[in-house]
């Protein structure tokens, strides 16, 4: 899946990616907005920057994110 800037997403599960850190477990179930989709790289393994609702901005592997309906 290709994410776009401004898209609403959910961190819906733990990632299998090596970029997943233990502290990220607390964000599973959180919603936010894509702020940096790394479109210039367009690498499905690249981390995506998400501004989580009231939880700050973090970089997540793409396999733990899913789009929310607008």
C-alpha positions as CSV (number, residue, x, y, z in Angstrom):
1,X,0.0,0.0,0.0
2,X,1.2,3.5,-0.8
3,X,0.4,6.1,1.9
4,X,-0.2,9.8,1.1
5,X,0.5,12.8,3.2
6,X,-2.6,13.8,5.2
7,X,-4.1,10.3,5.1
8,X,-5.8,9.1,8.3
9,X,-4.4,5.7,9.5
10,X,-4.5,3.3,12.4
11,X,-1.6,1.5,14.0
12,X,-3.6,-1.8,14.0
13,X,-0.9,-4.4,15.0
14,X,2.7,-5.0,16.0
15,X,5.0,-5.0,13.0
16,X,7.1,-7.9,11.8
17,X,9.7,-5.4,10.6
18,X,13.0,-5.0,12.4
19,X,12.3,-1.3,12.7
20,X,9.6,-2.1,15.3
21,X,10.7,-1.2,18.8
22,X,9.2,-2.5,22.0
23,X,8.0,0.9,23.1
24,X,5.8,1.1,20.0
25,X,3.5,-1.6,21.5
26,X,1.7,1.2,23.4
27,X,0.6,2.8,20.1
28,X,-1.3,-0.2,18.7
29,X,-4.9,0.9,18.3
30,X,-3.9,4.6,17.9
31,X,-5.1,6.8,15.1
32,X,-3.2,9.5,13.3
33,X,-2.3,11.3,10.1
34,X,0.6,10.5,7.7
35,X,3.0,13.5,7.8
36,X,5.9,12.0,5.7
37,X,5.1,9.0,3.5
38,X,8.6,8.8,2.0
39,X,7.2,9.1,-1.5
40,X,10.5,10.0,-2.9
41,X,11.9,6.6,-1.9
42,X,8.6,4.7,-2.5
43,X,10.1,1.8,-0.6
44,X,7.4,-0.5,1.0
45,X,10.0,-1.3,3.8
46,X,10.6,2.3,4.6
47,X,9.3,3.8,7.9
48,X,6.4,6.2,7.6
49,X,6.1,9.3,9.8
50,X,2.7,9.5,11.6
51,X,1.4,12.2,13.8
52,X,-0.7,10.3,16.3
53,X,-3.7,11.9,17.9
54,X,-2.4,13.5,21.2
55,X,0.6,11.1,21.2
56,X,3.2,13.0,19.2
57,X,4.9,12.1,15.9
58,X,6.6,8.7,15.4
59,X,8.0,6.7,12.5
60,X,6.4,3.3,11.9
61,X,6.9,0.4,9.5
62,X,4.2,0.3,6.9
63,X,3.0,-3.2,7.7
64,X,1.5,-2.1,11.0
65,X,-0.6,0.7,9.5
66,X,-3.9,0.6,7.7
67,X,-6.0,3.4,6.2
68,X,-9.1,4.7,8.0
69,X,-12.2,5.7,6.0
70,X,-12.6,9.4,5.7
